[in-house]
Amino acid sequence: MSKKHPIISVTGSSGAGTTTVKTTFDQIFRREGIKAVSIEGDAFHRFDRQAMKDELARRQAAGDQTFSHFSFDANELEKLEDIFRVYGETGRGETRHYVHDDKEAGKWGTAPGTFTDWAPFEEGSDLLFYEGLHGAVVNDRVNLATLADLKIGVVPVINLEWIQKIHRDKASRGYSTEAVTDVILRRMHAYVHCICPQFTQTDINFQRVPVVDTSNPFIARWIPTADESLVVIRFRNPRGIDFSYLTQMIAGSWMTRANSIVIPGPKTDLAMQLILTPMILRLIDDAKRA
């Protein structure tokens, strides 16, 4: 951790709502005049698209049916840790972009499924913002959790995550339900061992829970909407959190444990604004004093 150059990490799997959280953070940064540099978890994949297909084929031929982008060794976590450390010490660093589609290819000037070159951060940033799969990893090689000053977990209950994954991949990638199911099964080992443990390291978790029947996510015709969901917000350390204020300001919310509050799904952005704004401003104030 570095008071002078704070780092915020948002961790959650694809479809969990991390993009929505990034939008909320961007709104806070813009409103409060905070200059943030952003890095994406995709930038730290170890393989580009074709190389990942080749590596998957090699692993499967060797009997490994668990390798996926969730896996530690599919990502350059030592590089990510180094960037966290260098930024915390100096306010400098570098990143690149993974190009997902033709639209991004036009923006970044390289083919879909490849990476841009590494490029330095803009000078004079107030903080570093990470959004991806591995922002709070602690294992025998890296400890990212100790380097981030504010760690946010974003995760739906698993049936909802599967529904979102199935619908997204069928709509945007043309996959069949069976093909997406195979991906889900392949990812389960890494989800259990690489993704879930990070949510015990995070300072705040936002977990979306549908209140409609998702018993069989593989035949669900629609993704549950925000109106059909609740969000459980858990604080690792509730000291200093004014729960009375939050339950008054967020209509329909209530406490379920001493460190947890439940809110209606449509109130998620409001809750994030109320909770995260003072935390971010505190980081910036501490940085200025340092």
C-alpha positions in Angstrom: 0.0 0.0 0.0 1.1 3.6 -0.6 -0.6 6.6 0.8 0.9 8.9 -1.8 -0.2 6.8 -4.9 -3.4 4.9 -4.0 -4.6 1.8 -5.9 -8.2 0.7 -6.2 -8.9 -2.8 -7.5 -12.3 -4.2 -8.6 -12.4 -8.0 -8.9 -15.1 -10.1 -10.5 -15.6 -12.5 -13.3 -16.9 -11.5 -16.7 -20.6 -10.6 -16.5 -20.5 -10.1 -12.8 -21.1 -6.3 -13.1 -17.6 -5.0 -13.0 -18.2 -2.8 -16.0 -21.1 -1.2 -14.2 -18.9 -0.6 -11.2 -16.2 1.0 -13.5 -18.9 3.3 -14.8 -19.8 4.4 -11.3 -16.2 5.0 -10.4 -15.7 7.0 -13.6 -18.7 9.2 -12.6 -17.2 9.7 -9.1 -13.7 10.5 -10.6 -15.3 13.0 -13.1 -17.5 14.7 -10.5 -14.7 15.0 -7.9 -12.0 16.1 -10.4 -9.9 13.0 -9.8 -7.4 11.9 -12.4 -7.2 8.1 -12.5 -5.2 5.8 -14.8 -7.0 2.5 -15.5 -5.7 -0.9 -16.3 -7.8 -3.9 -17.4 -7.3 -7.5 -16.3 -7.5 -8.6 -20.0 -4.2 -6.8 -20.6 -2.4 -9.3 -18.3 -3.5 -12.5 -20.1 -0.4 -14.6 -20.8 -1.6 -15.6 -24.3 -3.4 -13.8 -27.2 -6.5 -15.5 -28.7 -4.8 -17.9 -31.0 -2.0 -18.8 -28.6 -4.7 -19.4 -25.9 -6.5 -21.8 -28.3 -3.2 -23.6 -28.9 -2.4 -23.8 -25.2 -5.9 -25.1 -24.4 -5.5 -27.8 -27.0 -2.0 -28.7 -25.6 -3.3 -28.9 -22.0 -6.4 -31.0 -23.0 -4.2 -33.4 -24.9 -2.1 -33.8 -21.8 -5.2 -34.5 -19.7 -5.7 -31.1 -18.1 -9.4 -30.2 -18.4 -9.3 -27.2 -16.0 -7.1 -24.6 -17.7 -8.9 -21.3 -18.5 -8.5 -17.5 -18.4 -9.4 -17.8 -14.7 -6.3 -19.9 -14.0 -3.3 -18.2 -12.4 -0.9 -19.5 -14.9 -3.0 -18.1 -17.8 -2.1 -14.6 -16.6 0.9 -12.5 -16.0 0.3 -12.0 -12.3 3.9 -11.2 -11.5 3.8 -8.4 -14.1 0.6 -7.1 -12.5 2.1 -7.2 -9.1 5.1 -5.3 -10.3 2.9 -2.6 -11.8 1.0 -2.3 -8.6 4.2 -2.0 -6.6 5.9 0.4 -8.9 2.8 2.7 -9.1 2.5 2.6 -5.3 6.1 3.7 -5.0 6.4 6.2 -7.8 3.0 6.9 -9.4 4.3 5.5 -12.7 3.7 2.3 -14.6 2.6 0.9 -17.9 -0.2 -1.1 -19.4 -1.5 -2.4 -22.7 -4.9 -3.4 -24.1 -6.4 -6.7 -25.3 -8.4 -6.1 -28.5 -11.6 -8.0 -28.3 -13.4 -7.1 -31.6 -13.3 -5.1 -34.9 -14.5 -2.0 -33.2 -11.6 -2.1 -30.7 -9.3 -3.0 -33.6 -10.2 0.3 -35.3 -9.5 2.2 -32.1 -6.2 0.5 -31.2 -4.8 -0.3 -34.6 -4.2 -4.0 -34.1 -6.1 -7.2 -35.0 -8.9 -8.6 -32.7 -7.5 -11.2 -30.3 -4.1 -9.5 -30.0 -2.5 -7.1 -27.6 -1.3 -3.5 -28.1 2.2 -2.6 -27.2 3.0 -1.7 -23.6 2.7 2.1 -23.0 3.5 4.3 -20.0 0.8 5.8 -17.8 -0.1 9.4 -18.2 1.9 11.6 -15.8 0.3 13.3 -12.8 -2.5 10.7 -11.9 -4.2 10.8 -8.5 -4.7 7.0 -8.4 -4.6 3.7 -10.2 -7.8 1.8 -11.0 -7.8 -1.9 -11.8 -10.8 -3.9 -13.1 -10.5 -7.6 -13.9 -10.3 -11.2 -12.6 -7.3 -11.1 -10.3 -7.1 -7.8 -8.4 -6.8 -9.4 -5.0 -4.9 -12.6 -5.6 -2.8 -14.1 -2.8 -0.8 -17.2 -3.6 2.7 -18.6 -3.3 4.0 -16.3 -6.1 2.2 -13.0 -5.6 0.3 -10.9 -3.0 -1.8 -8.3 -4.8 -4.1 -7.8 -1.9 -1.5 -6.1 0.2 -0.7 -3.6 -2.6 -4.2 -2.3 -3.2 -5.6 0.4 -0.9 -9.3 -0.3 -1.7 -10.4 -3.7 -2.9 -13.9 -4.2 -4.3 -15.5 -7.6 -5.1 -18.3 -7.8 -7.6 -20.0 -11.2 -7.9 -23.5 -12.6 -8.6 -24.7 -15.8 -7.1 -23.4 -18.6 -9.3 -26.6 -19.5 -11.1 -27.0 -15.9 -12.1 -23.4 -15.8 -13.3 -24.0 -18.9 -15.4 -27.2 -17.4 -16.9 -25.3 -14.2 -17.9 -22.4 -16.2 -19.3 -24.7 -18.4 -21.4 -26.8 -15.5 -22.8 -23.7 -13.3 -23.5 -21.7 -16.0 -25.3 -24.7 -17.1 -27.4 -25.6 -13.6 -28.4 -22.1 -12.1 -29.0 -20.0 -15.1 -29.9 -22.5 -17.4 -31.5 -21.9 -20.3 -29.1 -24.4 -23.0 -28.4 -25.6 -23.7 -24.9 -23.6 -26.9 -24.9 -20.4 -25.1 -25.9 -20.9 -22.5 -23.1 -21.6 -25.3 -20.6 -18.3 -26.9 -21.5 -16.5 -23.6 -20.8 -18.3 -23.3 -17.5 -17.3 -26.8 -16.5 -13.7 -26.2 -17.5 -13.6 -23.0 -15.5 -15.0 -24.4 -12.3 -11.7 -25.6 -10.8 -10.1 -22.2 -11.3 -13.3 -20.4 -10.1 -13.1 -22.3 -6.9 -9.4 -22.1 -6.3 -8.4 -18.8 -8.0 -11.5 -16.5 -8.0 -13.5 -17.2 -4.9 -10.6 -16.9 -2.4 -10.1 -13.3 -3.5 -13.5 -12.3 -2.1 -12.2 -12.9 1.4 -9.4 -10.3 0.7 -11.7 -7.6 -0.6 -12.8 -4.7 1.6 -16.3 -4.5 0.2 -18.3 -7.1 -1.8 -21.4 -6.4 -3.9 -23.2 -9.7 -4.5 -26.3 -9.7 -6.8 -29.0 -12.2 -5.9 -32.0 -12.8 -8.2 -35.4 -13.1 -6.6 -36.8 -15.1 -9.5 -36.4 -18.8 -10.1 -32.9 -19.6 -11.5 -33.0 -23.3 -10.5 -31.9 -24.4 -14.0 -29.7 -21.7 -15.5 -29.1 -23.7 -18.6 -32.7 -23.2 -19.9 -33.4 -19.7 -18.5 -34.9 -17.6 -21.3 -34.0 -14.2 -19.7 -31.4 -12.7 -17.5 -33.0 -11.5 -14.3 -33.3 -7.7 -14.3 -32.2 -5.3 -11.6 -35.8 -5.0 -10.5 -35.8 -8.8 -10.0 -32.6 -8.7 -7.9 -31.3 -7.8 -4.5 -27.7 -6.8 -3.8 -25.9 -7.9 -0.6 -23.2 -5.5 0.4 -20.6 -6.9 2.8 -17.9 -4.8 4.6 -14.9 -6.7 5.8 -14.4 -4.1 8.5 -17.7 -2.3 9.3 -16.0 0.1 11.7 -16.8 3.7 10.6 -19.7 2.6 8.3 -22.8 4.6 9.1 -25.4 1.9 8.5 -28.3 4.0 9.8 -27.5 6.7 7.2 -27.3 4.1 4.4 -30.6 2.5 5.3 -32.3 5.9 5.5 -30.9 7.0 2.2 -31.4 3.8 0.3 -35.2 3.0 0.2 -36.0 -0.6 0.8 -32.6 -1.5 2.3 -32.0 -3.4 5.6 -29.2 -4.9 7.6 -28.9 -8.7 7.8 -25.6 -8.9 9.8 -23.4 -6.5 11.7 -21.3 -6.0 8.5 -23.9 -6.5 5.8 -26.7 -4.5 4.2 -29.2 -5.7 1.5 -30.5 -3.2 -1.1 -32.9 -3.4 -4.0 -31.1 -4.1 -7.3 -32.0 -0.7 -8.9 -30.4 1.1 -6.0 -26.9 -0.3 -6.7 -25.5 2.8 -8.3 -26.8 5.0 -5.5 -25.4 2.7 -2.9 -22.0 2.7 -4.6 -22.0 6.5 -4.8 -22.8 6.8 -1.2 -20.4 4.2 0.1 -17.4 4.7 -2.3 -17.3 8.5 -2.7 -16.1 9.2 0.8 -13.6 6.3 0.7 -12.1 7.6 -2.5 -11.9 11.1 -1.2 -10.2 9.9 1.9 -7.6 8.1 -0.2 -7.0 11.3 -2.2 -6.8 13.4 1.0 -4.3 11.0 2.5 -2.2 11.1 -0.7 -2.1 14.9 -0.7 -1.0 15.0 2.9 1.7 12.4 2.2 
